Amino acid sequence: MEEHLFMHCPAACQVWFASPLSLRVDNFLTFADFWRHIHELHDSEVMALVQTTIYMMWEARNHHQFQQRPSSTEHILQRVASVQAEVRIGASAPATIERNVAWRGPVRGTYKCNFDASFVDGRPVGLGMVVRKHRGEVMASACSYPVHVTTPILAEAMSMRWSLQLFIDLGFRRISLETDFSVMFVRRKSNAVADFLAKSAEAYTNMVWVEEVPLAAAPLIDADVMNLLPVGL
């Protein structure tokens, strides 16, 4: 699915070629080859742009499939540019400026996937993700360890890719993604469960929990439910 959705689909090819990267993704046989090429550039800004573009193509796919709202190449790239601008503004904002950090549920009938990567230079990376419904009901959670990458942004990108694939494998379809790195740029408190799972991944290795989280993460789930704003109720 990755190869078709993000590379071989004609619409995806147009997005990549029209993007600031001017990529010819049809030159790559597999998504792994494409990812390796991006990684070998050793450019964090390029990696952030690729990560955001993948997310926006996934968002456009969902809008088209579930809401019959097709997105043009221009619209997708405008969304990418908008998110990148928000990230730059957020990264340069004074540390004293706070945002609403409470976890928000997705729209009724959809799922939210929070994901994270625990990066410590020189050590393998742990990945964590949790899928919840609009009232905070846990549908799935997972950990993966070890993952060998060399930069924080690549770790987060790998976390997004892993989460997307696991989300599809578990049979979910309508999704919004949230992390505390660059795609959605939320404060770590609103991503507390995924952050905990990523940091605990070494202990759990490769585990998937269906409709639950490990016992140690349960208080974080409860805290999110208690703070939940009435979204889609």
N, C-alpha and C positions, 0 to 999 in steps of 0.2 A: 504493500500500500504506500509506503514512504516514497518509493521511486516514482509511482504514478502521480500522487498528489503533489509532491514538492519538486519534481523534476521533469517527468515525461509528459505530464498533462500539458497541452498547448498553452493553456492559460498561465500555468506556472512558468513555462519557458519565456513567455512574454514579460511576466513580472520581473524575472531575474535579468533579462536582457535590458529592460527599460530602467532598471534600478541604477543607483549610482555606481554599482559594481560592474555593470555591463557584462554579466556572466552568461556564457553559453553552456547551460547545464546539460544539454543533449550530448556534450562531449564526454560525460561521465556515465559509465555503465550502471553503477549502483550508488545509492545514497551514501554508503560507507566511503566510496571513492571521492565523492563530492566533499564529504565532511573532512576527510584526510587532507584534501587540497586546501580547504579553508584553514584548518589547524596549522598546516605547514607555512602559512603566510606570517604567523606569529604577530598578528595585528589585532589588538583587543577591540578597536573600533570597528573593524571589518566583522569580527565575530559577533559583536553586539548587533550590528546591522543585519547580519544573516539570521541571528536568533529572532529578532523582531519581525523580519520578513516572513519567516516560517510560521510564527504565531499568527500574523495577519492573514496569511493564506489559509491557515486552519480556520480562523474566524470567518473568512469569506466563504469557505466551503460550508460551514454550519449555517450561515445566513441563507445560502442558496438552497441547501438541502431541506432545511426545516422551516424556513420562513418565506421561501420562494422570492428571495431578494438577491438577485445576481449582483456581483461587484465587478466593476471594470478594473483594468490594470491601473488606470490613473487613480481610482479611489483607493485601491490597496496601497499604492505607494504614498498617497497622501496620508493614510493612516499610519504607515511606517514612519514617515517624517514627523508626524505629530507626536507619536510616542517617543521617538528619539529626542525631540525637543523637550518634552516633559522630563525625560531622564536627565538631560543636561541641566535643566533648571533645578530639578530636585537635588542633583548631586552638588550644585553650587550654593544651595540654600543654607543659611546659618543653622547650626545644629540646634539652636533654641527654638526654631519653628517646628511645632508639632502638628500632626494631622490626626484625624480620627483613626485610631489604631484598632478599633474593635473589628473582629472578623464579621464579614457580611455574607449572608447566604445568597445563593444564586436565585434567579427568577424561578418561580414555581414551574415544575416540569422539566427543569434542567439540573445539571450537576456542576459543582465547583471542584476542581482538582487543585489543591495546594501542593507545591513541590519545592524541594530545596536540596542543596548540596553542602556537605560539610568539608570545607577545603582547609587543609593545613599544609603549608609548603613542605615538600619532601615526604609526605605520607600519602597512602592511598585515600581516595575520596569515598565517603558514604553518601548514598542518595536516600531520600525519603519522600513519600507522597501520601496524601489522604484525599478521598473522594467523599463529598457530603451533599445532601439535598438541602432544600431551602430553609428547613428548620433545624439544620445541624445534624440530621441523622447520618451516621457513618455508613457508607456503602462499601468501602474498601480502604485498606491502607497497606503500605508495603515499604520494605527497606531493600537496598542492594549494596553489597560490599564484597570485594574491593573494586573500585574503578580507578584506573591509572590515567590521570591527566596532569597537565603542568601549570594551568592557570585557573584562577577563580571563575572567569567568564566561560571557559570551556567546561568547567565542572557544572556550572549552572545550565549550559546548553545541553550537556549530556543528560542532566536531570530532566529537562523538558522533553527531550526525545524519548527517554526511558518511560516517563510518565505517560506520554501520549500513546506509546505502543501498549503499555500495560492497560491503560484505560480502554483501548479498542479491544484488546484480548479478553477483557472482562465483560465485554458486550455492551458497554455504555456508548452513547452517541452524542447527546446534546451536552456540551461541555463549555465551561469557562475556566481559564487557567489563571493562577495567581502564584507569584513568588515574591521574595523580598529582595531580588537582585535588580534586573533591568527591564524585564518584559512589562510588568505591571507596576513596579516600583512602589511597594507597600512597606510599611514599617514591620520590623521583625515580629512584634507582638501579634500582629494579625496573621502571621504565618508560623505561629508557635508550634503547632502540632507537627507540621512537615519539618521544621527545624529540629525538633526533638528526635524525630525518626531518623533524620540524616545523621545526627550526631551519635545515635544509638545503633547505627547500622552495623558497626563492627561486631557488636554483641549478638545481633540477630542474623547476621550474614545476609542471605537472600530469603526473605519471608514475605508472604502475602496473607493478609487477614481479610476475610470477607464479612462485611457488616459489623466490624469491630476494629479496635486498635489494641496494641499490647497494653496490659494492665497499667503499666507505668505512665502511659500517655492519657489515660482516662480522665484525670483531673484537668488536663488542658482542654479536652473536648467539652467537659462540663462547664469550664470557665467561658469558652466561646459561646455555648448555648445560653448561658446566663446573660452575657453581654450582647446577645444577638438583637440587632435592630429588625423591626418588622418589614422585611423585604418580601414582597409577593404574597403576603398573607391575605 
